[in-house]
Amino acid sequence: MASSKNVSLLRKLLVDADNIASSASGNKFPVPLSPIAKRRRVTQVDFSPLLVDAMLTTHSEGFRVLLDPNEADPEKLKSSYQSEGSGKLLPTRLRFSLAHELAHTFFYDYAEGRPEVVKSFRPGGGRTALENLEKYCDKIAAHLLLPTPMVKTWFLKHRSFSPQKLLEFAAEAGVSIEALIHRLNEMTSVFLETSFYGCIILLKRGTDGMKIAAMARPRNMSIARELGLMSVGKDWSLTDHSGSKIAPEDLVSAEVVNLTVKTERSSIGIDYHISVSAINSRGDFRTLLVTFQQK
């Protein structure tokens, strides 16, 4: 388990990320990254072929970020980045990569001259210090793109976790549906405040079968045992209260499924309403966004 120092530092940085993103966006989605970059003394964002997704470098005036265009036109990407504040956005992959590099700047002191690293994470949780840094920069990036107060406000206003609403929100926020689901999985309070007793699952079928790519479910709320046992990266497996297996294809046509919920004294079957959106389908590959909600 990560040290208490890591937990304390991460908590502070996540709050900082929430605050700067909310301020830069005027509390409206999507959060534009160009004004955040300027506040973090990023003087240049360039798009050039790299062996990695992105790089952060320092110089006497601050930082420079390099992003791999992944065969897209660098000039068009540069234009999209520079006009983000007017609603034009970079592709979601590049937005997350840029947010991740901006997260790295939170560990520097850049008050005078060339930025210097003044904060760091310790090894812990079975990871090296560098592995923890990269993992937690992903979390900070998610807060820059999806600040906690703004996400809460959106869901309290719409009070819907249907696949269509989730896809609309991801598009509005300029993030992938996978990134949104990972972010929601950390925000139990959103589920509590909207009384969502269920689970959101992103399924991807490839040559090795149907896998769980992302999922979000409330903590400390009684949901079906089968949903509680699922985890990211595992094969799809769902059994209803009667013991019958439910294939992913069954979800597309089903409206309700009876799942086992354990109580203090027994196990009972509770109906869950199912909503499914097929995001894409190509040959053996297919992506499904599925929500389970207690009726």
C-alpha positions in Angstrom: 0.0 0.0 0.0 1.3 3.5 -0.8 2.7 5.5 2.1 0.7 8.1 4.0 3.0 10.7 2.4 1.9 9.6 -1.0 -1.8 9.7 -0.1 -1.4 13.1 1.5 0.5 14.6 -1.5 -1.9 13.1 -4.0 -4.9 14.4 -2.2 -3.5 17.9 -2.2 -2.6 17.8 -5.9 -6.0 16.5 -6.9 -7.6 19.4 -5.2 -5.2 21.8 -6.9 -6.1 20.2 -10.3 -9.8 20.5 -9.6 -9.4 24.2 -8.7 -7.2 25.2 -11.7 -9.4 23.3 -14.2 -12.7 24.8 -12.8 -11.2 28.3 -12.9 -9.7 27.9 -16.4 -13.1 26.6 -17.8 -15.4 28.9 -15.9 -17.0 25.8 -14.5 -18.2 24.7 -17.9 -17.2 21.7 -20.0 -15.0 21.1 -21.9 -12.1 22.2 -19.8 -9.7 24.0 -22.2 -6.1 22.9 -21.7 -4.3 25.8 -23.4 -5.0 28.3 -20.6 -4.0 25.8 -18.0 -0.7 25.2 -19.8 -0.1 29.0 -19.8 -0.7 29.1 -16.0 1.7 26.2 -15.5 4.4 28.2 -17.5 4.2 25.8 -20.5 5.6 28.2 -23.2 5.3 25.8 -26.2 3.2 22.7 -27.2 4.4 21.0 -30.3 3.3 18.0 -32.3 6.0 15.9 -33.7 6.6 12.1 -34.2 7.8 10.5 -31.0 8.6 7.0 -29.8 6.3 7.8 -26.8 2.9 9.5 -26.6 4.2 12.7 -25.0 7.2 14.4 -23.4 7.8 17.2 -21.0 11.0 19.2 -21.1 12.2 22.2 -19.0 14.0 25.3 -20.1 15.0 28.7 -18.5 11.5 30.1 -19.0 9.4 27.1 -18.0 8.3 24.0 -19.8 7.8 22.6 -23.3 5.4 19.7 -24.2 5.9 17.5 -27.2 3.0 15.3 -28.4 3.0 12.5 -30.9 0.4 13.4 -33.6 -0.1 9.7 -34.5 -0.3 10.3 -38.3 -2.6 13.3 -37.9 -1.6 16.7 -39.4 0.6 18.5 -36.9 -0.5 22.0 -38.2 -4.2 21.1 -37.8 -3.5 19.8 -34.3 -1.6 23.0 -33.4 -4.6 25.0 -34.6 -7.0 23.0 -32.6 -4.9 23.3 -29.5 -4.6 27.1 -29.8 -8.3 27.6 -30.3 -9.5 25.2 -27.6 -11.0 28.0 -25.6 -13.5 28.7 -28.5 -14.8 25.1 -28.5 -12.4 23.4 -31.0 -10.8 20.4 -29.3 -7.8 18.1 -29.7 -8.6 14.4 -30.1 -9.4 12.8 -26.7 -6.2 10.7 -26.7 -4.0 13.9 -27.2 -6.1 15.8 -24.6 -5.4 13.1 -22.0 -1.7 12.9 -23.0 -1.4 16.7 -22.7 -3.2 16.7 -19.3 -0.8 14.0 -18.1 2.2 16.1 -19.0 0.6 19.2 -17.3 0.2 17.0 -14.2 4.0 16.5 -14.1 4.4 20.3 -13.8 2.7 20.1 -10.4 5.9 18.5 -9.0 8.1 21.5 -10.0 9.0 24.8 -8.5 9.1 27.3 -11.3 9.0 30.6 -9.4 12.4 31.6 -10.7 14.5 30.3 -13.6 14.5 26.8 -14.8 11.9 24.6 -13.1 13.2 22.2 -10.4 11.5 19.1 -9.0 10.5 19.7 -5.4 7.8 17.1 -4.9 7.9 13.3 -5.4 6.2 10.1 -4.5 7.8 7.2 -2.6 7.8 3.6 -3.7 4.8 1.7 -2.4 1.9 -0.5 -3.3 4.2 -2.9 -5.1 5.4 0.0 -7.4 8.6 2.0 -7.8 8.6 5.7 -7.2 8.5 6.3 -10.9 5.6 3.9 -11.4 3.7 5.7 -8.7 4.5 9.1 -10.3 3.1 7.9 -13.7 0.0 6.3 -12.1 -0.8 9.4 -10.0 -0.2 11.8 -12.9 -2.9 9.9 -14.7 -5.2 10.6 -11.8 -4.3 14.3 -11.8 -4.9 14.4 -15.5 -8.3 13.0 -15.1 -9.1 15.7 -12.5 -7.9 18.4 -14.9 -10.2 17.1 -17.6 -13.1 16.1 -15.3 -12.9 18.3 -12.1 -14.9 16.8 -9.2 -17.2 19.7 -8.5 -18.1 20.1 -12.2 -18.8 16.3 -12.7 -21.0 16.3 -9.6 -23.0 19.3 -10.9 -23.5 17.7 -14.3 -24.9 14.4 -12.9 -27.0 16.1 -10.2 -28.6 18.2 -13.0 -29.2 15.3 -15.4 -29.7 12.4 -12.9 -29.0 9.9 -15.5 -26.4 7.2 -16.1 -27.9 5.8 -19.3 -25.4 4.8 -22.0 -26.6 7.6 -24.2 -26.2 10.3 -21.5 -22.8 9.0 -20.6 -21.7 9.2 -24.2 -23.1 12.7 -24.6 -21.2 13.8 -21.5 -18.0 12.3 -22.6 -18.3 14.1 -25.9 -19.2 17.4 -24.2 -16.2 17.0 -21.9 -13.8 16.1 -24.6 -12.8 12.8 -23.0 -13.1 9.1 -24.0 -15.9 7.1 -22.6 -13.3 4.8 -21.0 -11.7 7.8 -19.2 -15.1 9.0 -18.0 -16.0 5.6 -16.5 -12.6 5.3 -14.8 -13.2 8.7 -13.3 -16.7 7.9 -12.1 -15.4 4.8 -10.4 -13.5 7.0 -8.0 -16.5 9.2 -7.3 -18.8 7.2 -5.0 -20.5 10.4 -3.8 -22.0 11.0 -7.3 -23.7 7.6 -7.1 -24.9 8.2 -3.5 -26.3 11.6 -4.3 -28.1 10.4 -7.4 -29.2 7.1 -5.7 -27.6 5.0 -8.5 -27.6 1.3 -7.3 -26.0 -0.4 -10.1 -23.0 -0.6 -12.4 -21.5 0.9 -15.6 -19.5 -1.5 -17.7 -17.5 -0.9 -21.0 -17.1 -4.2 -22.8 -14.6 -4.8 -25.7 -14.6 -7.9 -27.8 -11.4 -8.9 -29.6 -9.8 -12.0 -30.8 -9.3 -13.2 -27.2 -13.0 -12.8 -26.3 -15.1 -10.2 -24.5 -13.1 -8.3 -21.8 -14.1 -5.6 -19.3 -12.3 -2.5 -20.4 -13.7 -0.1 -17.7 -16.3 -0.1 -15.0 -17.8 2.1 -12.4 -19.8 1.1 -9.4 -20.7 2.7 -6.0 -18.8 1.8 -2.9 -20.7 1.0 0.3 -24.0 0.4 -1.5 -25.6 -3.0 -1.8 -25.5 -4.1 -5.4 -25.7 -7.5 -7.0 -22.9 -9.9 -6.0 -22.0 -10.7 -9.6 -21.5 -7.1 -10.4 -19.4 -6.6 -7.3 -17.0 -9.4 -8.3 -16.3 -8.1 -11.8 -13.0 -6.3 -12.4 -11.2 -4.4 -15.3 -9.2 -6.6 -17.6 -11.1 -9.8 -16.8 -13.3 -11.9 -19.1 -17.0 -11.1 -19.1 -18.9 -13.5 -16.8 -22.4 -12.9 -15.5 -24.9 -15.4 -13.9 -28.5 -14.5 -13.0 -30.2 -15.5 -9.8 -31.4 -18.8 -11.2 -27.8 -19.8 -12.1 -28.1 -19.2 -15.9 -25.2 -17.6 -17.6 -25.8 -14.3 -19.5 -23.8 -13.7 -22.7 -23.0 -10.2 -23.8 -25.3 -10.6 -26.8 -28.2 -11.4 -24.5 -27.8 -7.9 -22.9 -28.6 -6.2 -26.2 -32.1 -7.7 -26.4 -32.8 -8.0 -22.6 -34.5 -5.2 -20.7 -34.4 -6.7 -17.2 -32.2 -9.3 -15.5 -32.7 -10.8 -12.1 -29.4 -10.8 -10.1 -28.4 -12.0 -6.6 -28.1 -9.4 -3.9 -26.9 -10.7 -0.5 -28.5 -9.3 2.6 -27.6 -9.9 6.3 -29.8 -13.0 6.4 -30.1 -14.4 2.9 -29.5 -14.0 -0.8 -32.4 -12.6 -2.8 -33.0 -12.0 -6.5 -33.5 -8.3 -7.5 -34.4 -7.0 -10.9 -31.9 -4.8 -12.7 -32.9 -2.7 -15.7 -30.4 -3.0 -18.5 -29.5 -0.3 -21.0 -27.0 -1.0 -23.8 -25.3 1.1 -26.5 -23.2 -0.5 -29.2 -20.4 2.0 -29.7 -18.7 0.3 -32.7 -18.5 -3.0 -34.5 -15.8 -4.1 -36.9 -15.3 -7.8 -37.8 -14.5 -9.7 -34.6 -14.2 -6.4 -32.6 -17.1 -4.9 -30.8 -17.6 -2.4 -28.0 -20.6 -2.2 -25.8 -21.5 0.3 -23.1 -23.8 -1.3 -20.5 -25.6 0.0 -17.4 -27.3 -2.0 -14.7 -29.7 -0.1 -12.5 -31.8 -1.6 -9.7 -35.5 -1.2 -10.6 
